Structure formats: structure tokens, C-alpha cells
Amino acid sequence: CKPWMTVKPTYSMLIPGERPAAINFTITIDNNVARSLSAGREVLDDILILRLENGRDYYITIKGQYARSCFGTSVDELVLYSDPIRQVPLDPIKRAEKYDPNASAPLCVPKELWRIIDAIYEKGLLEKDLFTTPGLADEVNQIRECLDTGAPFGTFRVHSMAEVLLSFLSSLSVPIIPTSLFPTLEVDAQNIQSYARRFLEELPPIHYNVFVYLISFFREALLYRDRNNLSAAKVARICCNCFMFTMGQSGEEQSSTSMQRRNGMQLIMLHFLETNAI
């Protein structure tokens, strides 16, 4: 079966006269699957074969309808629609009929990002252990649904809001920071300003808008570090975890060159958080 589906049990034995057995089919939509579904590279459609020993084969068709989500989509696509993403057709032909493919983006940053940051800004900058305390699973699911459907937020805990923000950024189909912008040399006090300048100049336009918006928000949150227990170093790590995809294929590569470049990027994030470089 396809990677997004699991079948339990994969085999079993039924003795004549026993009660009927159940076969459970589970579909799991993780970040990778969501990206493929949003891009039209995958569909929830598969055919399984139930094989009976010394008997006939039964073909089982599994179909599902993906409820489109802003999680697993790119910021470049999200800024194209002022409608909730759930109302945007997955089918590219239907999407082109509803929205002019040649029209300029009506938004500077995704509305979903603005909604969640605005909610945290209004209610949560003073919250203790902001961005480190996990939210409630039920609230997190409800907030995600509000972002996808455009429904107003309920009375949710700030920590649930913060968790959704980090989840949204981590799940983007295209990271805010392309791997091509990772520093290739060791970052130090002598070259960090030139790296930071080049970094801003080479960010794609929408990614630049989102990056500046997020850094401005995190700077504001750091003004209340005595209350929310944030620090610039902690926020820089959060940025690295959410703004980019993990580099490297092998464990050795991940522990050497790519980790050095990641650490260099973390220093650049720290530079933006602690200075007026933007």
C-alpha cells in the first residue's frame, strides 16, 4: 500500500465458526504527504488486494478526499488567495477557473500567519515560558481548523496558539530560508554583517516579507523577556528549527559540515534579533 496508509493486521487466520475479524485501514497525513497533496503530486487513492489462501483475491478500493490546509503549503501560494485555503480547489484547472493565475498576489504575507501572530501579540507576549510550553492537543486541532476555514478563533490558550505558529512554519512546503543562503564559511564578528546583508538581498520577495514580519514579532516578544522567559539565543534556535529544512543525508555529514552551516545561520538569526539590521 502507499506510504500514507497502514493496514492492521497484515495477515490473520480465521477458524470456521469464529466471529468475523476486522481489518483497520489508517490514513496518516504528515507534513510530507500534505505537501504532495497540496502540490497535486499525490491523491488519496489506492487499491489493495485481500488474498485468501487457497481462495480468491478480493480487491479493496481506498479513496479519500483531502481537506486542503495551509499546513504543507508554501507562503508563495498562500499569499495568492484572500479566501480561506479550504475554499481553494486542489484541482489546478478548477483553481485557474476561480482565480486568475496571472493576477498579482493580493497579500504581502499569508493571512494565516497574520491571524496567529496577531492573536499571540494581543494576548500572549507576557505569557510565561512562551514557545516552550506545549499547547493542548484539542485546542491545537481547533486552531488549525480555524486557520484553514477562516472561522474566528475561540478562547484558546496562548501556548496552543504558539505551538500552531511553530507547526505552521515547520510544515511549509518551501522553507522560509532556502538552503542556498546557508553560510559556506564560518560566521564570526568580522563577516556577520556582510552575510546578513547578502542574506536579505537574496531572499525571495515573499520570503523576505515573511522573514521581516517574523523577526519584528520576535523582537517585540523579547522586550518582555523578564515575563515570558524568552532569550535572543532561544528565539534564534526557534527560527533555525522553523525557517529551514534540515540539511545533510548521512549522519556524518549532518554532524559536520551541515551542522557548521546551521550554527552559522543561527548566529545570523541572533544578529537580526539583537541589532537593527532590518
Backbone bond lengths (Angstrom), bond angles and torsions (degrees), N, CA, C in turn:
res aa  C-N    CA-C-N  psi(-1)  N-CA   C-N-CA  omega(-1)  CA-C   N-CA-C  phi
1 C - - - 1.457 - - 1.532 109.37 -
2 K 1.312 116.18 169.34 1.454 121.10 -177.66 1.532 110.85 -71.23
3 P 1.342 116.59 157.94 1.476 119.61 -173.84 1.525 114.06 -60.01
4 W 1.348 117.88 -24.91 1.458 119.38 -176.79 1.522 113.06 -83.44
5 M 1.328 117.39 1.53 1.464 119.88 -177.56 1.521 110.90 -125.56
6 T 1.319 115.58 141.60 1.459 121.41 173.11 1.524 108.89 -124.87
7 V 1.315 115.04 146.81 1.464 121.70 -178.85 1.529 108.25 -123.45
8 K 1.327 116.07 128.38 1.461 120.87 177.72 1.522 109.04 -136.34
9 P 1.312 116.89 132.20 1.477 127.34 -8.40 1.520 110.49 -78.30
10 T 1.338 117.11 159.14 1.460 120.29 178.59 1.529 111.21 -81.32
11 Y 1.317 116.91 -19.92 1.469 120.90 173.64 1.528 107.36 -154.63
12 S 1.312 115.74 157.93 1.466 120.10 -179.59 1.530 109.12 -164.84
13 M 1.322 115.27 175.17 1.459 120.83 -179.91 1.527 108.81 -131.15
14 L 1.296 116.01 132.64 1.449 122.07 176.87 1.528 109.00 -115.34
15 I 1.316 115.65 124.91 1.464 121.07 177.28 1.522 108.11 -93.15
16 P 1.323 118.28 136.94 1.472 120.33 179.44 1.526 111.47 -50.45
17 G 1.325 115.27 131.48 1.455 121.11 -179.92 1.506 113.89 95.16
18 E 1.348 117.71 -11.85 1.460 119.83 178.35 1.528 111.05 -74.68
19 R 1.337 115.23 162.83 1.460 120.37 176.70 1.526 109.40 -68.02
20 P 1.335 117.02 150.63 1.476 119.76 178.97 1.533 111.50 -58.01
21 A 1.312 115.87 144.07 1.469 121.41 178.01 1.523 109.57 -96.19
22 A 1.320 115.36 154.55 1.472 121.95 179.83 1.516 109.68 -108.43
23 I 1.328 116.41 140.33 1.465 123.05 172.99 1.521 107.31 -112.22
24 N 1.306 116.25 125.36 1.463 121.66 -177.54 1.521 110.96 -101.82
25 F 1.323 116.72 126.53 1.459 123.23 175.81 1.532 107.85 -109.17
26 T 1.315 116.72 122.74 1.460 121.56 -177.98 1.522 109.59 -119.60
27 I 1.324 116.51 126.35 1.464 122.02 175.77 1.520 108.67 -104.33
28 T 1.320 116.54 125.30 1.466 122.26 -178.87 1.524 109.31 -115.60
29 I 1.335 116.45 120.38 1.469 121.33 178.48 1.516 108.11 -102.29
30 D 1.339 116.91 95.44 1.460 120.05 174.75 1.526 109.12 -92.30
31 N 1.337 116.89 -174.62 1.465 120.08 -176.35 1.525 112.17 -59.95
32 N 1.337 116.97 -42.46 1.467 119.82 -177.70 1.526 111.53 -65.32
33 V 1.332 115.82 -42.31 1.463 119.40 178.68 1.525 110.47 -66.42
34 A 1.330 117.08 -42.05 1.466 120.66 179.79 1.521 111.03 -60.31
35 R 1.333 116.66 -40.34 1.470 120.20 178.56 1.523 110.78 -62.66
36 S 1.326 116.07 -42.90 1.469 119.88 -179.53 1.518 111.42 -67.21
37 L 1.330 117.20 -39.49 1.459 120.80 178.89 1.522 111.29 -66.66
38 S 1.335 116.76 -42.78 1.460 120.71 -179.07 1.521 111.48 -66.12
39 A 1.338 116.07 -33.05 1.465 120.42 -178.88 1.530 111.92 -84.86
40 G 1.327 118.12 -5.64 1.457 120.64 -179.59 1.514 113.81 80.95
41 R 1.349 118.04 12.28 1.466 121.04 179.62 1.528 112.05 -86.30
42 E 1.308 116.85 -10.22 1.455 121.04 -178.00 1.522 109.75 -141.86
43 V 1.326 115.94 151.13 1.466 122.45 174.32 1.518 107.55 -133.26
44 L 1.318 115.76 152.93 1.459 120.69 178.40 1.531 108.31 -85.24
45 D 1.316 114.44 79.09 1.468 120.53 -175.60 1.527 108.00 -152.45
46 D 1.321 116.52 123.51 1.458 119.75 -179.77 1.527 108.78 -154.90
47 I 1.325 116.34 156.80 1.467 122.22 176.99 1.528 107.78 -122.98
48 L 1.318 115.88 124.59 1.459 122.15 179.56 1.530 109.47 -109.79
49 I 1.297 114.96 154.00 1.469 120.60 179.57 1.524 108.30 -113.61
50 L 1.311 116.21 121.12 1.456 122.15 173.27 1.528 107.24 -96.36
51 R 1.315 115.72 111.99 1.464 120.86 -172.95 1.525 110.02 -105.82
52 L 1.307 115.59 125.62 1.458 121.79 176.36 1.521 109.41 -100.34
53 E 1.310 115.56 130.98 1.465 119.08 179.79 1.533 109.66 -64.06
54 N 1.320 114.33 128.34 1.469 121.96 -177.44 1.527 112.02 60.77
55 G 1.322 116.01 24.80 1.460 119.99 179.82 1.521 110.69 -138.76
56 R 1.301 116.35 -167.92 1.460 121.78 -177.22 1.521 110.96 -83.96
57 D 1.337 115.33 165.02 1.458 122.61 174.77 1.525 109.51 -96.28
58 Y 1.330 115.36 142.71 1.468 121.20 177.10 1.531 108.23 -116.41
59 Y 1.318 116.08 130.19 1.461 120.84 -179.65 1.534 109.03 -97.88
60 I 1.319 115.34 124.02 1.468 122.15 -176.91 1.530 108.29 -113.03
61 T 1.315 116.25 119.52 1.464 121.33 179.19 1.531 109.37 -93.28
62 I 1.313 114.65 127.32 1.470 121.53 178.36 1.525 107.76 -111.84
63 K 1.320 116.73 121.43 1.461 121.33 178.43 1.523 109.31 -131.41
64 G 1.305 115.86 146.12 1.456 120.84 176.62 1.512 110.43 -145.33
65 Q 1.306 116.17 155.13 1.467 121.73 177.58 1.525 108.11 -111.04
66 Y 1.310 116.25 116.41 1.462 120.84 -178.00 1.526 110.32 -77.47
67 A 1.330 115.50 123.54 1.466 120.74 175.20 1.521 107.50 -82.97
68 R 1.304 117.33 107.74 1.454 121.67 -170.27 1.520 111.75 -58.36
69 S 1.328 115.48 142.44 1.460 121.36 -174.59 1.520 110.17 -135.05
70 C 1.341 115.06 152.23 1.463 119.80 174.33 1.524 110.50 -72.25
71 F 1.330 116.81 -17.92 1.456 121.41 176.68 1.533 107.94 -79.03
72 G 1.324 116.12 123.21 1.453 120.36 -175.89 1.510 113.84 94.91
73 T 1.338 116.83 4.43 1.465 122.07 177.06 1.525 108.01 -106.52
74 S 1.318 118.11 166.98 1.468 121.66 178.95 1.523 110.10 -95.31
75 V 1.332 116.29 153.97 1.471 119.62 177.31 1.520 110.40 -65.17
76 D 1.336 117.09 -30.37 1.468 120.43 179.56 1.523 111.22 -63.53
77 E 1.333 117.11 -33.28 1.458 119.83 177.83 1.521 111.29 -82.54
78 L 1.315 117.40 -38.60 1.468 120.48 -176.39 1.528 112.25 -62.53
79 V 1.336 117.85 -33.02 1.471 119.40 -178.91 1.527 111.78 -73.90
80 L 1.330 117.90 -8.69 1.459 120.47 -178.97 1.523 112.60 -78.10
81 Y 1.340 116.60 -18.26 1.465 119.70 -171.37 1.519 111.02 -122.67
82 S 1.322 114.94 126.68 1.457 119.67 171.97 1.520 110.91 -85.54
83 D 1.347 116.75 -16.02 1.461 121.19 175.62 1.525 109.90 -78.20
84 P 1.337 117.37 156.35 1.472 119.81 172.50 1.526 110.22 -57.62
85 I 1.311 116.90 142.94 1.458 121.43 -174.47 1.524 111.61 -61.52
86 R 1.322 119.02 -25.90 1.461 122.07 179.18 1.529 110.95 -64.51
87 Q 1.341 116.47 -24.83 1.468 120.68 -179.89 1.523 113.09 -88.05
88 V 1.319 117.12 -4.68 1.464 121.23 -179.61 1.532 108.97 -89.38
89 P 1.339 118.95 120.94 1.472 120.79 -176.90 1.521 112.53 -61.87
90 L 1.317 115.29 142.99 1.458 120.38 174.02 1.522 111.20 -72.41
91 D 1.315 116.82 -36.70 1.458 121.63 -179.39 1.532 109.83 -65.59
92 P 1.345 118.22 123.37 1.473 120.24 -176.46 1.524 113.77 -62.44
93 I 1.337 117.33 -30.60 1.467 119.69 179.59 1.525 110.28 -70.27
94 K 1.336 116.30 -46.74 1.463 119.68 177.65 1.525 111.13 -64.33
95 R 1.318 115.72 -34.96 1.471 119.72 179.15 1.514 110.72 -66.09
96 A 1.337 116.87 -40.44 1.471 120.55 179.08 1.521 111.64 -68.03
97 E 1.333 116.48 -30.12 1.465 119.74 177.75 1.524 111.67 -70.78
98 K 1.330 116.00 -31.77 1.466 120.32 -176.65 1.523 112.43 -88.14
99 Y 1.336 115.95 -32.55 1.462 120.46 -177.00 1.528 109.63 -127.85
100 D 1.312 116.01 137.06 1.457 121.47 179.01 1.528 109.16 -68.75
101 P 1.336 118.52 114.38 1.470 120.26 -177.71 1.523 113.35 -66.89
102 N 1.338 117.44 -18.03 1.465 120.75 -179.05 1.526 113.06 -97.22
103 A 1.316 116.54 -1.21 1.466 119.61 -178.93 1.530 109.84 -73.06
104 S 1.318 115.57 149.27 1.462 119.96 177.82 1.524 109.25 -74.77
105 A 1.317 115.63 155.58 1.460 120.61 -178.16 1.525 110.03 -63.95
106 P 1.343 117.78 127.75 1.463 119.98 -178.93 1.520 113.43 -78.13
107 L 1.354 117.94 -12.42 1.455 121.37 -175.47 1.530 110.33 -120.74
108 C 1.338 115.47 149.09 1.469 120.71 176.57 1.522 111.27 -85.61
109 V 1.318 116.54 -36.42 1.468 122.72 174.47 1.519 107.06 -133.51
110 P 1.328 118.50 156.43 1.471 119.76 179.20 1.525 111.72 -58.26
111 K 1.319 116.37 137.03 1.469 121.01 -179.75 1.517 110.80 -62.31
112 E 1.346 116.92 -31.12 1.461 120.34 179.43 1.528 110.37 -64.56
113 L 1.324 116.14 -40.50 1.458 120.38 178.29 1.522 110.27 -65.89
114 W 1.333 116.67 -43.58 1.464 120.25 179.47 1.524 110.59 -61.22
115 R 1.340 118.31 -42.87 1.464 121.69 -177.03 1.523 111.34 -61.66
116 I 1.332 116.88 -46.05 1.458 119.40 -175.15 1.524 110.85 -72.57
117 I 1.322 117.69 -38.27 1.460 119.85 178.42 1.523 110.62 -68.47
118 D 1.324 116.71 -40.39 1.458 119.83 178.77 1.524 110.84 -61.65
119 A 1.333 117.23 -39.17 1.460 120.77 179.36 1.529 111.21 -65.01
120 I 1.336 116.50 -42.18 1.469 119.58 178.71 1.520 110.05 -68.89
121 Y 1.319 116.97 -39.92 1.464 121.35 -179.27 1.531 110.81 -61.85
122 E 1.324 116.43 -39.93 1.461 120.64 -176.85 1.524 112.41 -73.26
123 K 1.333 117.10 -33.36 1.464 118.81 -169.27 1.527 115.34 -121.15
124 G 1.327 117.77 -16.56 1.455 116.05 -163.50 1.508 119.83 -127.95
125 L 1.316 120.24 5.23 1.460 119.42 -176.13 1.523 112.45 -65.88
126 L 1.327 116.99 -21.74 1.465 120.74 -179.90 1.527 112.10 -95.17
127 E 1.337 116.91 0.60 1.468 120.62 -175.63 1.522 110.94 -68.08
128 K 1.324 116.23 131.48 1.461 121.21 -179.13 1.525 110.42 -65.02
129 D 1.334 115.52 139.69 1.474 122.85 178.10 1.521 112.24 57.76
130 L 1.312 115.87 40.29 1.461 121.53 178.00 1.530 110.02 -60.48
131 F 1.328 116.90 134.42 1.466 125.95 178.71 1.529 113.62 72.53
132 T 1.322 117.61 3.60 1.468 119.25 175.80 1.519 111.98 -118.87
133 T 1.331 117.89 -25.16 1.459 121.69 176.62 1.524 109.42 -87.88
134 P 1.328 118.14 125.86 1.482 119.39 -178.98 1.519 111.73 -68.70
135 G 1.326 115.68 155.77 1.452 121.03 176.84 1.515 111.43 -88.20
136 L 1.317 115.51 -177.28 1.458 121.64 176.93 1.524 109.42 -87.08
137 A 1.323 116.68 132.50 1.466 121.15 -174.15 1.525 111.80 -57.26
138 D 1.331 117.43 -42.41 1.457 120.21 -178.82 1.524 111.03 -64.77
139 E 1.332 116.50 -41.25 1.467 119.88 178.63 1.522 111.16 -67.32
140 V 1.315 116.46 -39.69 1.465 120.29 178.91 1.524 110.20 -58.75
141 N 1.317 117.29 -44.33 1.469 120.91 179.08 1.525 111.07 -64.24
142 Q 1.327 117.07 -39.59 1.462 120.19 179.21 1.528 111.51 -66.65
143 I 1.325 117.20 -39.95 1.471 120.94 179.55 1.527 109.96 -65.18
144 R 1.320 116.56 -42.51 1.468 120.12 177.74 1.522 110.70 -59.10
145 E 1.328 115.90 -42.32 1.463 120.22 179.68 1.524 110.56 -64.97
146 C 1.328 117.98 -38.96 1.470 121.51 177.27 1.526 111.03 -62.00
147 L 1.318 117.05 -40.57 1.463 120.44 179.57 1.532 110.89 -66.50
148 D 1.318 116.81 -37.84 1.461 120.65 -177.26 1.531 112.44 -75.44
149 T 1.319 116.51 -32.78 1.468 120.24 -174.56 1.519 113.51 -101.29
150 G 1.328 117.52 -13.47 1.453 120.11 -176.96 1.515 113.58 83.76
151 A 1.323 118.08 5.40 1.461 121.50 179.20 1.520 110.18 -67.77
152 P 1.323 118.46 148.78 1.477 120.41 179.31 1.520 111.01 -66.36
153 F 1.321 115.89 151.31 1.456 120.90 177.27 1.524 110.17 -70.63
154 G 1.323 114.94 145.69 1.454 119.94 170.93 1.515 109.78 -87.25
155 T 1.317 115.55 -161.88 1.465 120.51 177.49 1.519 107.79 -88.47
156 F 1.320 116.04 90.28 1.456 121.60 -176.41 1.525 110.53 -106.43
157 R 1.310 116.01 153.64 1.462 121.17 176.22 1.525 109.64 -69.26
158 V 1.316 114.53 146.30 1.469 119.98 -178.68 1.518 110.68 -62.31
159 H 1.332 117.48 -37.25 1.466 120.00 -179.09 1.535 111.16 -64.45
160 S 1.327 117.02 -32.74 1.467 119.66 175.99 1.520 109.87 -68.09
161 M 1.330 116.89 -40.50 1.464 121.32 176.83 1.531 110.61 -61.13
162 A 1.332 115.77 -45.39 1.465 120.22 -178.08 1.524 110.95 -64.28
163 E 1.326 117.22 -39.08 1.460 119.69 178.58 1.521 111.16 -64.08
164 V 1.327 116.94 -39.68 1.462 120.56 178.68 1.525 110.60 -64.54
165 L 1.327 117.43 -39.63 1.464 120.15 178.46 1.524 111.00 -59.23
166 L 1.321 117.04 -48.11 1.468 120.49 -179.40 1.524 110.78 -65.98
167 S 1.336 116.54 -37.90 1.463 120.44 178.49 1.525 110.74 -64.99
168 F 1.323 116.53 -41.21 1.464 120.78 178.69 1.531 111.08 -60.10
169 L 1.315 116.37 -47.68 1.463 120.66 -178.10 1.526 111.38 -66.22
170 S 1.333 116.89 -38.65 1.465 120.46 -178.36 1.520 112.71 -71.24
171 S 1.333 116.91 -25.12 1.466 120.43 -174.31 1.517 113.66 -92.66
172 L 1.324 118.67 -3.43 1.464 120.80 -177.77 1.530 110.51 -55.20
173 S 1.327 116.62 140.13 1.463 119.66 -178.47 1.523 112.14 -68.50
174 V 1.323 116.34 -26.70 1.470 121.96 174.76 1.518 106.82 -125.09
175 P 1.324 119.06 123.16 1.464 120.29 -175.90 1.526 112.18 -65.38
176 I 1.321 116.11 153.84 1.462 121.02 177.69 1.525 110.37 -59.54
177 I 1.327 116.31 -39.80 1.466 121.12 -179.15 1.523 109.06 -108.82
178 P 1.336 118.42 112.28 1.474 120.49 176.73 1.528 110.89 -65.15
179 T 1.320 116.49 149.16 1.463 119.95 179.91 1.529 111.98 -63.87
180 S 1.326 116.64 -21.72 1.465 119.60 179.40 1.521 112.42 -65.96
181 L 1.339 116.88 -18.05 1.468 120.42 -179.18 1.518 112.65 -94.18
182 F 1.320 117.59 0.21 1.459 119.48 176.01 1.529 108.81 -64.93
183 P 1.317 118.29 138.43 1.475 120.19 179.71 1.523 111.29 -63.10
184 T 1.327 115.73 138.62 1.460 121.11 -179.72 1.522 112.19 -95.54
185 L 1.323 117.12 -13.69 1.448 122.26 177.23 1.517 109.12 -120.13
186 E 1.304 116.81 165.15 1.456 120.62 179.22 1.530 109.99 -65.08
187 V 1.322 115.58 131.76 1.461 121.17 -178.89 1.527 108.91 -88.38
188 D 1.342 115.70 129.90 1.465 120.12 177.28 1.519 108.73 -141.47
189 A 1.322 115.97 -175.16 1.465 120.92 -176.55 1.519 112.34 -63.47
190 Q 1.332 117.18 -24.07 1.457 120.87 -176.87 1.529 112.59 -78.50
191 N 1.301 117.48 -33.73 1.466 119.25 -173.54 1.524 114.52 -115.07
192 I 1.329 118.49 -0.03 1.458 119.32 -173.34 1.525 111.74 -66.50
193 Q 1.324 118.15 -34.24 1.471 119.34 -179.98 1.523 111.16 -67.09
194 S 1.333 117.17 -40.26 1.461 119.49 178.96 1.522 110.72 -68.15
195 Y 1.330 116.90 -38.30 1.460 120.23 175.84 1.524 110.80 -62.17
196 A 1.336 116.21 -44.81 1.467 120.42 -178.79 1.521 110.75 -63.26
197 R 1.324 117.07 -40.53 1.471 121.02 -179.99 1.525 110.38 -64.95
198 R 1.323 116.08 -45.88 1.473 119.83 179.00 1.520 110.49 -63.88
199 F 1.319 116.31 -38.97 1.455 121.12 179.79 1.526 110.88 -57.60
200 L 1.315 117.88 -48.22 1.465 121.42 -178.97 1.519 111.53 -67.34
201 E 1.320 116.61 -38.56 1.463 120.32 -177.78 1.525 112.29 -66.48
202 E 1.331 117.44 -30.70 1.457 120.54 -173.39 1.534 113.65 -100.79
203 L 1.323 117.45 -2.50 1.461 118.65 174.72 1.524 109.57 -66.24
204 P 1.334 119.10 136.90 1.472 120.83 173.37 1.529 109.84 -57.75
205 P 1.341 118.25 150.41 1.475 121.41 -171.61 1.533 114.96 -52.05
206 I 1.328 117.85 -51.93 1.463 119.58 -178.66 1.519 110.32 -66.27
207 H 1.310 117.36 -38.71 1.466 121.04 177.94 1.529 110.00 -63.92
208 Y 1.316 116.58 -36.25 1.470 120.32 176.62 1.527 109.74 -62.20
209 N 1.325 116.83 -46.55 1.468 120.37 179.81 1.526 111.11 -58.90
210 V 1.339 115.44 -46.37 1.464 120.31 -178.12 1.522 110.38 -65.40
211 F 1.324 116.36 -42.50 1.465 120.16 -178.95 1.525 111.31 -62.28
212 V 1.312 117.01 -48.06 1.472 120.89 179.97 1.528 110.27 -62.51
213 Y 1.326 116.37 -41.01 1.463 121.20 179.40 1.529 110.94 -61.03
214 L 1.330 116.45 -44.94 1.460 120.66 -178.74 1.524 112.28 -69.75
215 I 1.322 116.92 -42.79 1.458 119.51 179.23 1.530 110.19 -63.20
216 S 1.323 117.47 -39.50 1.466 120.92 177.35 1.527 110.73 -62.11
217 F 1.334 116.08 -40.96 1.463 119.87 178.25 1.528 111.13 -64.92
218 F 1.327 117.09 -45.59 1.462 119.80 -179.33 1.522 111.25 -65.98
219 R 1.317 118.27 -34.89 1.462 120.47 174.66 1.521 110.88 -60.54
220 E 1.332 115.26 -42.19 1.460 119.59 178.67 1.526 110.05 -63.48
221 A 1.325 117.18 -41.59 1.462 120.44 178.62 1.521 111.49 -62.83
222 L 1.331 117.17 -34.94 1.465 120.79 -179.20 1.521 112.68 -69.88
223 L 1.317 117.60 -17.36 1.470 119.95 176.36 1.524 111.09 -65.52
224 Y 1.337 116.08 -20.55 1.462 120.92 -178.12 1.533 110.68 -112.73
225 R 1.327 116.37 31.98 1.466 120.27 -175.25 1.523 112.63 -61.91
226 D 1.332 117.70 -26.56 1.459 120.06 178.33 1.525 111.89 -66.79
227 R 1.332 116.54 -23.47 1.457 121.01 -178.89 1.532 112.36 -100.30
228 N 1.351 116.48 -40.66 1.472 118.90 -175.15 1.526 113.81 -96.13
229 N 1.345 116.90 -0.77 1.469 122.47 176.54 1.525 113.74 62.87
230 L 1.324 117.18 22.58 1.454 119.86 173.96 1.520 109.96 -82.73
231 S 1.305 115.78 159.38 1.464 122.40 171.38 1.513 107.79 -140.10
232 A 1.324 116.45 159.21 1.459 119.67 -179.24 1.525 110.69 -61.57
233 A 1.330 117.41 -38.54 1.463 120.45 179.76 1.530 110.93 -65.14
234 K 1.333 116.49 -39.64 1.465 120.49 179.59 1.527 110.58 -65.76
235 V 1.335 116.52 -43.56 1.460 120.30 179.34 1.523 110.64 -65.90
236 A 1.332 117.63 -37.24 1.465 120.62 178.01 1.521 110.85 -61.22
237 R 1.337 116.70 -39.01 1.476 119.78 176.73 1.525 110.81 -66.27
238 I 1.335 116.09 -39.99 1.463 120.02 177.78 1.527 109.99 -60.25
239 C 1.326 116.54 -44.09 1.467 120.91 179.52 1.526 110.89 -60.19
240 C 1.325 116.72 -44.09 1.460 119.94 -179.51 1.529 110.99 -64.51
241 N 1.320 116.65 -37.93 1.461 120.18 -178.94 1.525 111.97 -70.04
242 C 1.330 117.36 -30.18 1.471 121.12 -172.29 1.527 113.85 -103.51
243 F 1.318 118.07 -25.60 1.462 121.03 -172.25 1.513 113.52 -89.25
244 M 1.339 118.26 -11.67 1.462 119.40 -173.45 1.516 110.34 -144.37
245 F 1.342 114.92 159.68 1.452 120.64 175.00 1.516 108.86 -87.62
246 T 1.349 115.72 151.43 1.455 120.36 177.64 1.517 109.87 -65.50
247 M 1.323 114.96 135.94 1.458 120.18 -178.83 1.522 110.21 -96.28
248 G 1.335 114.41 160.25 1.459 119.82 171.85 1.517 112.69 92.76
249 Q 1.319 115.93 146.74 1.450 121.41 -179.68 1.519 111.23 -105.82
250 S 1.318 117.27 -48.78 1.453 120.27 -177.72 1.517 110.33 -91.55
251 G 1.347 115.35 158.69 1.459 119.37 179.44 1.510 111.90 -62.26
252 E 1.350 116.13 -37.97 1.461 119.73 -179.33 1.515 110.96 -64.09
253 E 1.350 116.18 -44.20 1.471 119.97 179.71 1.519 109.60 -65.14
254 Q 1.347 116.99 -42.17 1.443 120.57 -178.21 1.521 110.89 -62.82
255 S 1.330 117.83 -30.49 1.457 121.03 -176.10 1.518 112.91 -89.69
256 S 1.330 117.86 -3.98 1.459 119.07 -177.77 1.519 111.78 -121.58
257 T 1.328 117.45 -91.53 1.462 121.09 -172.56 1.521 112.59 -62.36
258 S 1.328 116.75 -49.50 1.457 118.85 -176.56 1.514 111.89 -66.09
259 M 1.334 117.57 -35.56 1.456 120.01 177.74 1.523 111.07 -68.15
260 Q 1.336 116.61 -34.83 1.460 119.80 176.57 1.526 110.71 -64.56
261 R 1.341 115.81 -41.64 1.467 119.44 179.08 1.523 110.69 -69.07
262 R 1.320 116.96 -36.05 1.459 120.55 177.72 1.538 110.56 -65.65
263 N 1.317 116.15 -42.14 1.462 119.47 177.80 1.527 111.08 -63.37
264 G 1.336 115.73 -36.89 1.457 119.16 176.47 1.515 111.49 -63.63
265 M 1.349 116.40 -40.15 1.460 119.91 177.70 1.525 111.06 -65.76
266 Q 1.323 117.09 -34.86 1.460 119.85 178.14 1.528 110.88 -64.82
267 L 1.324 117.23 -36.98 1.463 120.62 175.71 1.526 111.09 -65.11
268 I 1.327 116.58 -36.48 1.467 119.96 178.32 1.529 109.49 -67.27
269 M 1.346 117.39 -41.47 1.468 119.97 176.45 1.522 110.62 -60.41
270 L 1.320 116.43 -41.32 1.464 121.21 178.18 1.521 110.72 -62.26
271 H 1.311 115.68 -37.95 1.468 121.30 178.12 1.535 111.06 -61.71
272 F 1.307 116.65 -44.71 1.473 120.03 179.65 1.529 111.13 -67.67
273 L 1.318 117.32 -34.04 1.467 120.10 -178.07 1.525 112.59 -74.48
274 E 1.319 117.16 -28.98 1.457 120.86 -172.84 1.532 113.74 -102.95
275 T 1.315 117.07 -7.70 1.468 119.82 -178.73 1.511 109.40 -126.69
276 N 1.317 115.72 177.25 1.474 121.67 176.17 1.524 110.24 -99.60
277 A 1.348 115.95 41.95 1.459 119.65 -176.73 1.522 112.31 -68.65
278 I 1.326 117.46 -19.45 1.477 120.71 177.43 1.521 108.03 -104.85
